[in-house]
């Protein structure tokens, strides 16, 4: 009986330690060679950031904080934790496109009040329960890359939702369920 409890306890500890790194991160990291670096340009604040946020199989906490700051809600200046899986997805997108240039950020985190404001002012495509409010969505463009090419590359990753907004010139990516619009 005691041996069985010890076995179950050690199994639970092993299982919980493997949960500390998201399953997606394990899958995404296999396509990222050792490090993942992202370059951002926030189109609303003018801020730029180049950050290696993933190295040797682990996220780098200080780098994640820097990324969270540049992807903050520019209307309220509120900072939230961005989903690290979303960042790995962007790393995969860069690899797919062989991109080393800055991703232009239209929207990263969006505070609930900013989301409500955009919805009430007729901004099409703003969901009432947007994943931007959970730090699980980002709207991007990549100058010099056709928007359809960016969309198709994002869709090929099958990492979540991908939206195409031709009039506003951006592609939406999120870590929700796989869907396209």
ROMI-756590 format. One line per 5 residues: number of its first residue (from 1); their letters; for each residue x, y, z of N, C-alpha, C. Coordinates in pm, whole numbers. Each point is the difference from the previous one (the first is absolute). Last residue first. Example, Ala and Ser with C-alpha at 12.3 -4.5 7.8 and 13.67 -1.06 7.14 Angstrom:
BEGIN
2	sa	1285/-225/708/82/119/6/-77/109/73 ~ 29/-572/-7/-89/119/0/90/120/0
END
This chain:
BEGIN
181	xxxxx	-1121/3353/-4061/-99/93/-54/70/109/-77 ~ 69/-518/288/47/101/-94/-116/89/-44 ~ 194/-379/417/-109/48/-83/53/115/-85 ~ 142/-342/447/38/24/-139/-126/36/-78 ~ 34/117/527/-19/-116/-87/35/38/-144
176	xxxxx	244/314/317/-127/-67/24/-11/-122/-91 ~ 353/347/28/25/-138/44/-129/-69/45 ~ 105/411/-390/-27/-26/141/27/-147/30 ~ 44/442/-396/39/-134/41/-35/-16/147 ~ -98/349/-462/-22/-32/141/46/-144/23
171	xxxxx	138/392/-379/-43/-138/22/-9/-19/151 ~ -31/470/-335/65/-83/101/-57/-141/-1 ~ -144/442/-243/136/-47/-30/68/-70/117 ~ -461/191/-82/86/55/106/145/-44/-13 ~ -325/-152/-315/-21/145/9/92/65/103
166	xxxxx	-1/-481/-50/61/70/-113/-13/152/12 ~ -4/-425/332/-66/130/-2/67/89/-106 ~ -44/-544/202/58/83/-106/-81/129/-9 ~ 111/-416/395/-94/87/-70/73/89/-98 ~ 55/-479/321/68/93/-90/-109/78/-74
161	xxxxx	78/-359/469/-79/77/-96/85/93/-83 ~ 250/-422/193/-112/74/57/-74/73/-109 ~ 382/-279/-85/22/24/143/-112/73/68 ~ 147/-167/-477/-112/-65/72/15/14/152 ~ 276/142/-407/51/-41/131/-104/-74/82
156	xxxxx	-88/208/-430/71/-128/-16/54/-53/133 ~ -210/432/-37/-96/-110/-4/70/-135/-5 ~ 263/393/-27/-58/-14/133/-98/-118/6 ~ 181/113/-418/105/-55/86/-53/-22/141 ~ -284/213/-306/16/-142/-35/108/-66/86
151	xxxxx	-68/469/50/-117/-76/45/18/-150/-25 ~ 326/294/-170/7/-4/146/-114/-85/57 ~ -7/85/-456/111/-91/30/14/-17/150 ~ -307/317/-153/-50/-136/-24/108/-104/29 ~ 120/458/23/-87/-38/111/-58/-141/-17
146	xxxxx	481/155/-197/-139/7/-39/-87/-53/115 ~ 479/217/82/-60/-131/-19/-148/19/-31 ~ 281/367/98/76/-71/-103/-53/-139/-27 ~ -107/199/473/29/79/-119/91/-77/-97 ~ -344/-191/355/143/-13/-24/32/76/-129
141	xxxxx	-403/-26/424/31/8/-143/151/-10/-11 ~ -416/-124/401/133/34/-53/-4/27/-150 ~ -279/-106/508/-25/45/-137/132/54/-53 ~ -154/-365/419/83/109/-50/-39/30/-143 ~ -141/-308/494/-22/40/-139/89/119/-35
136	xxxxx	-65/-202/443/13/-118/-86/-21/33/-147 ~ -55/259/434/139/-7/-43/28/-118/-91 ~ -432/149/178/68/-105/77/148/-10/-36 ~ -299/299/-220/-15/35/142/65/-103/92 ~ -21/-63/-474/95/108/31/-5/34/148
131	xxxxx	-311/-299/-202/118/-63/60/112/102/24 ~ -539/125/-10/121/-12/-81/114/-67/77 ~ -521/76/35/90/-73/90/131/-29/-75 ~ -313/252/-230/-36/40/136/94/-64/102 ~ 172/96/-503/-85/-95/73/-26/50/142
126	xxxxx	120/247/-478/41/-2/140/-98/-86/78 ~ -24/118/-483/81/-115/36/48/-4/144 ~ -120/474/-220/-45/-133/-41/94/-109/46 ~ -111/487/205/116/-70/-54/-42/-143/-31 ~ -283/364/198/-15/-57/-133/123/-63/-61
121	xxxxx	-80/195/454/31/99/-103/9/-62/-139 ~ -79/-253/404/-105/103/-3/23/105/-107 ~ 320/-353/75/-128/-58/-41/-107/107/-17 ~ 419/129/173/10/-34/-142/-130/-59/-53 ~ 25/91/464/5/124/-78/4/-31/-150
116	xxxxx	34/-360/298/-136/53/-2/-6/129/-82 ~ 422/-186/72/-77/-88/-87/-144/51/-14 ~ 280/217/303/40/31/-138/-79/-85/-99 ~ -60/-90/456/-59/131/-33/38/44/-143 ~ 188/-408/176/-145/-9/-25/-64/133/-39
111	xxxxx	515/-70/-120/-76/5/125/-150/-4/-32 ~ 407/-202/-296/-104/103/-4/-80/-8/129 ~ 505/-176/-251/-96/-4/110/-100/113/-18 ~ 220/-1/-405/40/-116/80/-104/-17/109 ~ 34/269/-507/-64/-20/130/54/-127/64
106	xxxxx	209/190/-378/-117/86/-4/-71/-7/136 ~ 526/-104/-174/-109/-33/90/-110/104/-10 ~ 423/-205/-320/-70/121/41/-124/-40/79 ~ 486/-254/-68/-143/-15/-18/-64/130/48 ~ 519/-46/-178/-97/29/105/-142/-33/-45
101	xxxxx	412/-275/-221/-40/141/15/-102/13/112 ~ 198/-403/-192/81/52/110/-34/147/25 ~ -211/-478/-271/-6/142/33/90/33/119 ~ -173/-406/-283/142/36/0/15/150/28 ~ -410/-267/14/18/106/-99/146/40/-17
96	xxxxx	-121/-335/315/-70/-40/-123/25/101/-111 ~ 158/98/433/78/-108/-61/-60/-39/-134 ~ -237/313/258/124/58/-52/85/-106/-70 ~ -380/-153/221/-38/79/-117/123/63/-64 ~ 54/-220/408/-21/-97/-109/-36/72/-129
91	xxxxx	31/261/383/133/-50/-36/-8/-99/-114 ~ -399/150/186/61/106/-81/141/-39/-43 ~ -216/-287/294/-68/-5/-129/56/107/-95 ~ 143/-1/444/61/-111/-73/-62/-15/-139 ~ -195/314/281/134/45/-38/74/-109/-77
86	xxxxx	-416/-102/185/-18/93/-111/135/49/-51 ~ -11/-265/385/-26/-82/-119/-20/87/-123 ~ 46/199/431/127/-40/-59/-17/-89/-124 ~ -343/380/176/11/-145/-2/133/-39/-64 ~ -52/468/255/-34/-60/-128/23/-150/9
81	xxxxx	-109/370/398/86/-108/-47/-52/-53/-131 ~ -79/515/130/-48/-132/41/99/-104/-51 ~ -78/578/82/86/-111/-42/-60/-129/53 ~ -183/534/-122/0/-117/88/82/-111/-63 ~ -124/456/-170/136/-24/49/9/-118/96
76	xxxxx	-376/182/-277/-6/11/147/138/-11/64 ~ -41/-11/-479/-104/95/40/3/24/151 ~ 280/-324/-224/51/137/-16/-103/105/41 ~ 104/-515/160/-110/76/-56/44/146/-8 ~ 391/-367/-17/-104/48/90/-111/73/-78
71	xxxxx	437/-215/-136/-129/-45/-54/-117/45/88 ~ 454/94/116/-15/56/-135/-134/-40/-63 ~ 106/-171/434/-6/147/3/-23/57/-140 ~ 66/-466/56/-130/40/53/-16/152/-3 ~ 419/-177/-113/-98/-21/-106/-138/43/46
66	xxxxx	343/6/317/24/103/-101/-102/-10/-114 ~ -8/-335/328/-47/127/56/17/114/-101 ~ 176/-422/-110/-146/-2/-7/-58/130/55 ~ 460/-65/42/-35/26/-140/-152/2/-17 ~ 172/-122/418/22/143/-24/-36/39/-143
61	xxxxx	-30/-471/123/-97/89/66/19/149/-28 ~ 105/-432/-306/85/92/75/-90/107/61 ~ -85/-542/-163/-33/140/-19/90/84/89 ~ 152/-491/-191/-69/73/107/-31/142/-42 ~ 268/-348/-244/-123/-65/44/-77/70/109
56	xxxxx	405/179/-210/30/-128/66/-125/-63/63 ~ -122/468/-126/134/-54/-24/17/-127/82 ~ -353/448/-135/1/-146/15/141/-48/-30 ~ -119/456/-43/-86/-34/113/-2/-149/30 ~ 270/433/-254/9/-146/3/-74/-42/126
51	xxxxx	-53/476/-289/9/-76/124/9/-150/-26 ~ -42/551/-183/56/-126/-48/28/-81/125 ~ -317/461/-127/59/-95/93/54/-118/-79 ~ -234/548/-21/59/-115/-68/61/-90/106 ~ -396/433/-37/101/-79/69/47/-117/-86
46	xxxxx	-357/333/-87/130/20/-63/112/-80/65 ~ -500/24/77/90/68/95/136/32/-62 ~ -352/-218/-253/-68/106/74/94/79/91 ~ 128/-389/-268/-41/107/-91/-68/117/72 ~ 384/-364/151/-137/33/37/-41/123/-80
41	xxxxx	367/-402/-84/-17/145/-13/-145/28/31 ~ 373/-443/83/-129/67/-6/16/148/-26 ~ 260/-524/-8/20/143/-18/-136/63/-20 ~ 216/-491/225/-102/75/-73/40/146/-5 ~ 222/-531/93/13/145/12/-110/65/-83
36	xxxxx	172/-503/220/-104/68/-77/9/148/31 ~ 332/-483/26/-44/131/47/-114/50/-85 ~ 159/-463/-55/70/51/117/-53/129/58 ~ -200/-146/-441/133/-53/30/64/75/117 ~ -518/-130/-156/84/116/29/136/-51/46
31	xxxxx	-359/-293/-91/27/66/-126/83/126/18 ~ -128/-261/371/70/-95/-87/29/63/-136 ~ -254/226/331/144/10/21/76/-96/-89 ~ -477/1/10/55/115/-71/151/5/12 ~ -234/-334/240/-12/-21/-144/65/113/-79
26	xxxxx	-14/41/467/82/-116/-34/-2/-25/-151 ~ -281/332/164/139/43/6/92/-116/-35 ~ -457/-86/40/30/71/-123/146/43/-3 ~ -164/-192/391/15/-102/-104/38/67/-131 ~ 130/257/450/-117/-34/-80/32/-104/-107
21	xxxxx	241/32/470/29/50/-134/-117/-40/-88 ~ -32/-130/436/50/136/16/39/64/-132 ~ -149/-460/72/-104/97/-32/51/143/12 ~ 260/-380/119/-7/8/-146/-108/98/-43 ~ 58/-90/458/117/71/-51/-2/10/-151
16	xxxxx	-340/-245/220/-15/143/23/121/78/-51 ~ 7/-473/-26/-102/55/-90/-12/150/18 ~ 284/-234/293/54/-2/-135/-97/63/-98 ~ -146/-56/439/106/101/-6/60/8/-140 ~ -313/-339/82/-65/131/-1/104/112/-9
11	xxxxx	158/-437/48/-62/16/-133/-66/136/-11 ~ 176/-129/415/108/35/-92/-54/18/-142 ~ -308/-140/326/49/134/33/110/42/-96 ~ -166/-439/-33/-100/97/-46/47/143/25 ~ 272/-346/165/-1/-3/-147/-98/105/-54
6	xxxxx	10/-69/463/125/66/-43/5/7/-153 ~ -356/-239/188/-14/144/25/123/76/-47 ~ 19/-469/-22/-96/50/-99/-19/151/17 ~ 262/-227/316/70/10/-128/-92/57/-107 ~ -186/-91/419/88/116/8/75/17/-132
1	x	-272/-381/41/-81/119/0/86/127/0
END
